[in-house]
Amino acid sequence: MQTLDDIKFRKESAARYRARKHAYTVEQALVISIAQGTMFWAIFVLGHDCGHGSFSNNPILNSVVGHILHSSILLPYHGWRISHRTHHQKHGNETRMSHGFR
């Protein structure tokens, strides 16, 4: 006759087996991480082009696509666009940079 502890042990063992069966190996996790990082970089670059207005000749389309792309990688498009524009305006001029260190 099975005790309650035996049944509980078997359920826990089955759950651990299922979790292990679907876990990634270190090599698989590395490949997936590299692929995901590459895709995130591609999405960022397209959003970056939208911020510069070089994705499309239509500024509304640039803004909509930029918001969608940057939102998908959890980067606020409008705030990034403003800070990136400031970066380009002050790039190479140390006296105008406001980075807080010298």
N, C-alpha and C positions, 0 to 999 in steps of 0.2 A: 504494500500500500504506500502511495506517495504522500509525503507530508507537504504541508504548505511551504516549507523552506525549499523542498526539492522543486516544486512547481515554480516558485519565485526565481530560483537559481537558473532553471532552464529558460525562462522568459528573458532574464538578463543576459544569458549567454547568447540567445538568439538575436537579441538587440545589438550586442557587441559584434556578432558575426556580420549582421547586415551593415552596420556602420563601417566595419573594416573592409567589407566587400566593395563598398562604393567610395572608399577613400582613395586619394591620389598618391602615387609614389612621389618621391622628391623630384625625380626626373620629369614626371608628368607635370607637376606643379610648376617647375621652372619653365618648361615650354609654354604652358598656359599663361604664366605671368609675363613672359616676353611677348607673346602674341597679343595679350590684352594691353600691355603698355604701348605696343606699336599702334594698335587701333586707337587708343586714347590720344596718342601723339598726333595721329592723322586727323582726328576730330578737332583737336586743338588748333592745328595748322589751318584747317578750313575756317574755323571760327576767327582765327587771327586775320585771315584774308578778308573776312567780312568786316572786321573792325577797321581795316585799312581802306575798305571800299573797293577792293580789287576782286572780290568774288563775283560781283555783278555790277552792271551800270545803274541798277535800280537801288537807291539807298534804303527803301522800305524792305526790299527783298534781302539786302545785306543784313539789316537789323533783325528781321524775323529769323532768318537762317542762323545768324550768329547767336541769338538767344536760345534757339533750339539746340544747337550743337554744344554750346558751352554749358547749358543746363544739364545736358546728358552726362557731362563729366564733373558736375557739381562746381562749376566755376561761374560766378556772377558776371554775365557779359557786359552789362552797362558800366559797372564799376571798374572792370578790367579795362574796358575800352578807354575810359577817361584816364586811368593811371598810366596806361600804355602810351596814350597820346602825350601826356606830360613827360614820360620817359624820352620820347623822340624829340620833344621840344628842347629838353635840357641835356640831351646826351652829349658828352664830350666837353661840357662846360662845368667844371667843378664848383665854381662860385654860385651857380644857379641850382645845383643839385641840393635836394633837401633830404638826404639819406641819413643824416644824424651822426656820421662818423667821417673822419678824414684819413 
